[in-house]
Amino acid sequence: MPIIENQSYLDTLEDEVGQAVRRIDYTANQTQHRKNKQAILDALQKGEFEVFGFRKQRMGLEQVNQSVLIKVGPKKRGHLAPYRGSWVRVVWLSTYGGYTMNCAVQKLTLWEAVESRLIPCGPYTKEQFTEEVAARYPYGHAIVDDQRMMRLKDGRWIRSTPTPAALRGEETDDIPDGWHGYLPDFGSFRKHAGRWVRLMVTQAEYDDGAGLELPLGTVIYVEGSQRKVRTKNGWKDTKKY
């Protein structure tokens, strides 16, 4: 696939910066997350880079600590103009205000063999998201044909949004425990023990206790007004959302 100038490509490079970016885990505790984030800065500081402010979620960057690769075209303007004709890595380091992302820009040299295996940033059509692309895709989520997809531990890709029938218990799906779903007429659901459990219940359902064997810290809504959180000592009133 020929390289398109000014197109963002997924950062699949195996250098120190690329590996540090891919070690970011948003489910990690705060201490570990700070260490992972600092590792990106430490890796960047071993070479040359500059920091610029861009409008949020441009260049295929969806969230902080992501990175993309761009072959800068000869007519590029703005912050990337000095890099015309070169490859750059753009890393979203932090957010300033509500509209600006502070990004590190690092000039790179890529071999043709590396260029030929680069994957454009999504979203994708079903035809673009081939088995080869799906296997090499570095993240666990992708948008394909306007639907959010997730990769399971066995490598399969499935829709990450449950169907109304699955939420109503009329069919099963492979979405892992801990995920959330929503139905307009029934409110929020949480996947637990292989089934979807409704988090908005009537007082009678709460008193009965059916389906309330949820993990500690789960918040439910009783009759749409009273929130309760599960603790080691049972369900307690809470203001937590």
C-alpha positions as CSV (number, residue, x, y, z in Angstrom):
1,M,0.0,0.0,0.0
2,P,1.6,3.3,-1.0
3,I,2.3,5.9,1.7
4,I,-0.1,8.9,1.7
5,E,1.6,12.1,2.8
6,N,0.1,13.9,5.8
7,Q,-1.9,10.7,6.6
8,S,-1.6,9.4,10.2
9,Y,-0.4,5.8,10.6
10,L,-0.5,3.7,13.8
11,D,2.8,3.8,15.7
12,T,3.9,0.1,15.5
13,L,7.6,0.9,15.8
14,E,9.6,-1.3,18.2
15,D,11.9,1.5,19.4
16,E,12.0,2.6,23.1
17,V,9.4,5.3,22.6
18,G,7.0,3.1,20.7
19,Q,7.2,0.4,23.3
20,A,6.7,2.9,26.1
21,V,3.6,4.3,24.5
22,R,2.1,0.8,24.1
23,R,2.7,0.0,27.7
24,I,0.2,2.6,28.8
25,D,-2.7,0.7,30.6
26,Y,-5.6,2.8,31.7
27,T,-6.8,0.1,34.0
28,A,-3.5,0.3,36.0
29,N,-3.4,2.0,39.4
30,Q,-2.3,5.7,39.6
31,T,1.2,4.9,40.7
32,Q,1.9,2.5,37.9
33,H,0.2,4.8,35.3
34,R,2.5,7.7,36.4
35,K,5.5,5.4,36.0
36,N,4.3,4.3,32.5
37,K,3.7,7.9,31.5
38,Q,7.1,9.0,32.8
39,A,8.7,6.2,30.8
40,I,7.4,7.9,27.6
41,L,9.1,11.2,28.5
42,D,12.3,9.4,29.5
43,A,12.5,7.7,26.2
44,L,11.8,10.9,24.2
45,Q,14.5,12.8,26.1
46,K,17.1,10.3,24.9
47,G,16.8,12.0,21.5
48,E,15.6,15.3,20.0
49,F,12.0,16.4,20.0
50,E,9.8,19.5,20.2
51,V,6.5,20.2,21.9
52,F,3.7,22.0,20.1
53,G,0.0,22.7,20.9
54,F,-2.6,21.3,18.4
55,R,-6.4,21.2,18.4
56,K,-7.6,18.1,20.4
57,Q,-8.1,14.8,18.6
58,R,-6.5,15.8,15.4
59,M,-4.1,13.6,13.4
60,G,-5.8,10.4,14.4
61,L,-5.0,10.9,18.1
62,E,-8.0,9.9,20.3
63,Q,-6.6,10.2,23.8
64,V,-3.5,11.2,25.9
65,N,-0.4,9.0,25.6
66,Q,-1.2,7.8,22.1
67,S,1.2,8.3,19.2
68,V,1.0,8.3,15.4
69,L,3.4,8.4,12.5
70,I,3.1,11.0,9.7
71,K,5.0,11.4,6.4
72,V,4.9,15.3,6.2
73,G,4.1,16.5,2.7
74,P,6.0,19.3,0.8
75,K,3.2,21.8,1.2
76,K,2.4,21.2,4.9
77,R,1.8,24.3,6.9
78,G,1.7,25.0,10.7
79,H,3.8,23.4,13.3
80,L,4.8,20.5,11.1
81,A,6.0,22.7,8.2
82,P,9.7,22.4,9.3
83,Y,9.5,18.6,8.9
84,R,8.4,18.7,5.3
85,G,9.6,15.6,3.5
86,S,10.3,13.7,6.7
87,W,8.6,11.1,8.9
88,V,7.6,12.3,12.3
89,R,6.2,10.7,15.4
90,V,3.5,12.8,17.2
91,V,2.9,11.8,20.9
92,W,-0.1,13.4,22.8
93,L,1.5,14.2,26.1
94,S,-1.1,16.3,28.0
95,T,-4.1,18.5,27.5
96,Y,-4.2,22.3,28.0
97,G,-7.6,23.8,28.6
98,G,-10.5,22.2,26.7
99,Y,-9.3,22.3,23.2
100,T,-5.5,22.0,23.0
101,M,-3.3,18.9,23.2
102,N,0.4,19.3,23.9
103,C,2.3,16.9,21.6
104,A,5.9,15.9,21.3
105,V,7.1,15.8,17.7
106,Q,10.1,13.6,16.9
107,K,11.7,13.4,13.5
108,L,12.3,9.8,12.3
109,T,14.0,7.8,9.6
110,L,12.0,4.8,8.4
111,W,13.2,2.0,6.1
112,E,11.0,1.0,3.2
113,A,10.4,-2.4,4.8
114,V,9.0,-0.6,7.8
115,E,6.9,1.8,5.7
116,S,5.3,-1.1,3.8
117,R,3.9,-2.6,6.9
118,L,2.4,0.6,8.4
119,I,-1.4,0.6,9.1
120,P,-3.4,3.8,8.5
121,C,-5.3,5.2,11.5
122,G,-9.0,4.4,11.5
123,P,-11.9,4.4,11.3
124,Y,-12.1,1.6,8.8
125,T,-14.5,-0.1,6.4
126,K,-14.9,-3.9,6.7
127,E,-12.9,-4.3,3.5
128,Q,-10.0,-2.2,5.0
129,F,-9.9,-4.1,8.3
130,T,-8.6,-7.3,6.8
131,E,-7.4,-10.3,8.8
132,E,-3.8,-9.2,8.4
133,V,-4.6,-5.6,9.7
134,A,-6.7,-7.0,12.5
135,A,-3.9,-9.3,13.6
136,R,-1.3,-6.6,13.6
137,Y,-3.5,-3.8,15.0
138,P,-1.7,-2.6,18.2
139,Y,-4.8,-1.6,20.2
140,G,-7.7,-3.5,21.6
141,H,-10.5,-1.4,20.0
142,A,-11.2,-0.1,16.5
143,I,-14.1,1.5,14.6
144,V,-15.2,-0.7,11.7
145,D,-18.2,0.3,9.5
146,D,-19.1,2.9,12.2
147,Q,-19.3,0.2,14.9
148,R,-16.9,0.0,17.8
149,M,-15.1,-3.4,17.8
150,M,-13.0,-5.0,20.6
151,R,-10.4,-7.7,20.5
152,L,-10.9,-10.7,22.8
153,K,-8.1,-12.5,24.5
154,D,-8.3,-15.3,21.9
155,G,-7.7,-12.7,19.2
156,R,-11.2,-12.6,17.8
157,W,-12.8,-9.2,17.1
158,I,-16.4,-8.6,18.1
159,R,-18.8,-5.7,18.5
160,S,-18.2,-4.1,21.9
161,T,-21.8,-2.8,22.0
162,P,-24.4,-5.3,23.2
163,T,-27.6,-5.9,21.3
164,P,-30.9,-5.0,22.9
165,A,-31.7,-8.7,22.8
166,A,-28.6,-9.6,24.7
167,L,-29.4,-7.0,27.4
168,R,-32.9,-8.4,27.7
169,G,-31.4,-11.9,28.2
170,E,-32.8,-13.2,24.9
171,E,-29.4,-14.1,23.5
172,T,-25.8,-14.4,24.7
173,D,-22.7,-12.6,23.5
174,D,-18.9,-12.8,24.1
175,I,-18.5,-9.4,25.6
176,P,-16.3,-9.8,28.8
177,D,-17.6,-9.3,32.3
178,G,-17.3,-5.7,33.6
179,W,-18.5,-4.0,30.5
180,H,-21.6,-1.7,30.4
181,G,-24.6,-1.4,28.1
182,Y,-27.6,0.8,27.9
183,L,-31.3,0.5,26.8
184,P,-33.5,3.6,26.7
185,D,-36.4,1.9,28.4
186,F,-34.4,0.0,31.0
187,G,-31.4,2.1,31.8
188,S,-27.8,0.9,32.4
189,F,-26.6,-2.7,32.5
190,R,-23.4,-4.4,33.6
191,K,-22.0,-7.7,32.3
192,H,-21.4,-10.0,35.3
193,A,-20.9,-13.8,35.5
194,G,-21.6,-14.1,31.8
195,R,-24.9,-12.2,31.8
196,W,-26.2,-8.6,31.6
197,V,-27.5,-7.3,34.9
198,R,-29.8,-4.3,35.0
199,L,-28.5,-1.5,37.3
200,M,-31.8,0.4,37.6
201,V,-34.2,-1.7,39.6
202,T,-37.5,-1.3,41.3
203,Q,-37.9,-1.4,45.1
204,A,-39.4,-4.9,44.8
205,E,-36.5,-6.2,42.8
206,Y,-34.1,-4.7,45.2
207,D,-35.9,-6.2,48.2
208,D,-35.9,-9.6,46.4
209,G,-32.2,-9.4,45.7
210,A,-32.4,-11.2,42.3
211,G,-29.5,-10.3,40.0
212,L,-27.8,-8.1,42.6
213,E,-24.8,-10.3,43.2
214,L,-22.5,-7.7,41.6
215,P,-18.9,-6.9,42.4
216,L,-17.9,-4.6,45.3
217,G,-18.0,-0.9,44.3
218,T,-20.9,-1.4,41.8
219,V,-23.5,1.4,42.0
220,I,-27.2,0.6,41.3
221,Y,-30.2,2.9,41.1
222,V,-33.3,1.9,43.0
223,E,-36.6,3.2,41.5
224,G,-34.6,5.9,39.6
225,S,-33.7,8.0,42.6
226,Q,-32.0,6.2,45.4
227,R,-28.4,5.1,44.6
228,K,-26.7,2.3,46.5
229,V,-23.2,0.9,46.3
230,R,-22.2,-2.6,47.1
231,T,-19.7,-2.9,50.1
232,K,-18.3,-5.8,52.0
233,N,-21.3,-5.4,54.4
234,G,-23.9,-5.2,51.7
235,W,-25.6,-2.4,49.8
236,K,-25.3,1.1,51.3
237,D,-26.7,4.5,50.3
238,T,-24.3,6.6,48.3
239,K,-24.0,9.8,46.3
240,K,-21.5,8.2,44.0
241,Y,-22.4,7.9,40.3
